[in-house]
C-alpha cells in the first residue's frame, strides 16, 4: 500500500502503483474535474505519474500558478501541432511559457501572418475538441539523439537538457514533441486561448543564426478570463506611457542619445514632487543625503567587484592616461564617503540616501520608453549597521517601503526573497547568514513571500517588492540587499564597544528603483490622470467670456499664492472648447467663472472625468484642494 500525505495534513492509503489521476478520482469528482497536474514530493508531474510508498501529493488546478502554467505549456504543444498540420515542412525549435501566455519558435520559410491566426486557431479548436490524452514517453539520451537525428534544433535541445532521461509527449497518433512536461491530462483541458502575434527571433538570440518565427499565444481557464485579459490589453494600449508622455508633454527621446530620456517641464514637476515626498519620508526615518560623482576611476570598480560581475553593462572612458567608468551603481561612491572619517558603534545604524544618476548599457532591442533606459536615477540608500541591528533595520526599511507605496496609491504588494546566484562573491557561510537575516525580518513582519532561487545580487541575497497596478500587472520596484562583502573590499570599519575595529554590515536599499521607470508605471496606472499632488497643472481657470477675464486672473493669482499649480485660459474660444481642451490635457480641476461667480467670490468646479459641477467659494476650494494634496488623496470629487 502507498501512504499519501495531502496538503491539509491528512493521510490516505491507496494501492501501490496508483496514478495521481486515479488518486484524485478517489478524493472526489469535483477535484478530479479541475485537476491538471500534481506536485509529488515537491516536484511537478503529470497526473499519469504512479505513486508508491510514503508520498506527499498536492493536486494542481487552474487556480494554482503551476496549473495555469501547465495549461499554457500544453496549449503551446497544441499550437505547434496545428502549425505542423497546416505547414508540414515546419521545423519546431522550442515553446516555453512566458508571463500571461506562451510562444513557439519555428523554422518555416513561408511567413506566418496575422491573417493566418484564425486558420491556426480553428485547427487548434479541433484538437481540443478531440480531447486526446497527452501521453509521455521516456528514453535515454542516446535513444533520443538517434530518434532526432537530422533535426538540429531538437538535437540541440536534447544536448542542453539536464539528466539522463529525455521525454516526449504525444497527443494522438500523428504528433509527438520533445518536452520535459508536465502537461495537462488531455487536450480538452487546455481552456480558452488566442494567438496574439508573430515576430522574428534568432536561435538562442544569436544574430549570426537564421531568423526564426516566434508565434505568441495566451491561454486562460475560461473564456471569461480570456476576455478580461484581452480587455486589459486594450486598456493598457490606451494607457501606454510613451503615447501619454508625448500627448501630455512630459518627456521625449532623441536619436542624439538613444535610451536617454529628456524630461520636459511638466515631467519635472512630477519628478520633483516624487523627490520631495521621498525626502520627507526618509528624513522621518533618520536618513541623511549625499551626492557622489558619476565618473570614477576604473580601479574602484575592480575593488567593488563590478568589473568581474557587471563589466558588460558598463560604459568606460579614458583621460589623463587613466581609465574611468561611468557608474552603474551608487554603492562604491557611498563607501568612499563613509571612509572619509572614523566611525563608532554609537553612530549606528547610519542611514545614507542618494538620488544617484547611473548608466547601464542595454541592448537597443530591449529599450522600451521609460521602462528600459540606459540612464536613470535611483532612489538609493545604504545602511551601515552592526550585525545585531540587521533584523530591526530591515523591518524599518519594509515599513518605509510600504508607507511610500501607499502614498502613491498602491495597495497590493508581492514579495520575493532572492538567493545566491551562480555568479557571486563572498563565502557560502556569509550568504547563509545574510539569507537567514532577511527571512527573520520577513517572519517578524508576518509577510508572505516567495523564494526566488539563484536570483540574488552578486554580492548578497535580496528582498524584492512588486506592486500590482490597476490592470493587475506586477511591477518589481523596491529592493533590500544585504551585503557583507563590499564593506570588507573597501576596508570599512567602526570602533565597537570593546574598542576594537570591526567591519560594518551594509544594507543596500531602493524603494522606487528607477525614477524614470516609476514615472512610466504611474502614468499607465493612472492613465495620465495623475492624483492632485502629482499633477503638473492642478487647476485651470476658465472665464466664460472676456467680461469675467479680470476676475479669472484674480482667482489664478490667489491660487498661485496658495502654492497651487494653475493657469488661466484667456483665449477667445467658447467655454465648451476650453473645457474640452482641459479634459484632453487631463487636468484635475477646471474652475468655470462667470458673472455669478464673480459677484459671490466663488468658482464652479468641474472635475476631470465627471460631468457634475459644484459651486463653492474660492477659500473653500483652496482648503479642500490643499487637504487632498497633503493627504496624497487619489479621489478628486468634492
Secondary structure, 3 states (H helix, E strand, C coil): CEEEECCCCCEEEECCCCEHHHHHHHHCHHHHHHEEEEEECCEEECCCCECCCEEEEEEEECCCHHHHHHHHHHHHHHHHHHHHHHCCCCEEEECCEECCEEEEEEECCCCCCHHHHHHHHHHHHHHHHHCCECEEEEEEHHHHHHHCCCCHHHHHHHHHCCCCEEEEEECCCCCEEECCCCCCCEHHHCCEEEEEEEEEEEHHHCCCCCEEEEEEEEEECCHHHHHHHHHHHHHHHHCCHHHHHHHCCCEECCHHHCCCCEECHHHHHHHHHHHHHHHHHHHHCCEEECCCCCEEEHHHHHHHCHHHHHHHHCEEEEECCEEEEECCCCHHHHHHHHCCCCCEHHHCCEEEEEEEEEECCCCHHHCECCCECCEEEEEEEEEEECHHHHHHHHHHHHHHHHHHHHHCCCCCEEEEEECCCCCCCCCHHHHHHHHHHHHHHHHHCCCCCEEECCCCECCECEEEEEEECCCCCEEEEEEEEEECHHHHHCCCCEECCCCCEECCEEEEEEEEEEHHHHHHHHHHHHCCCCCCCCCCCCEEEEECCHHHHHHHHHHHHHHHHCCCCEEEECCCCCHHHHHHHHHHCCCCEEEEECHHHHHHCEEEEEECCCCCEEEEEHHHHHHHHHHHHHCCCCCCCC
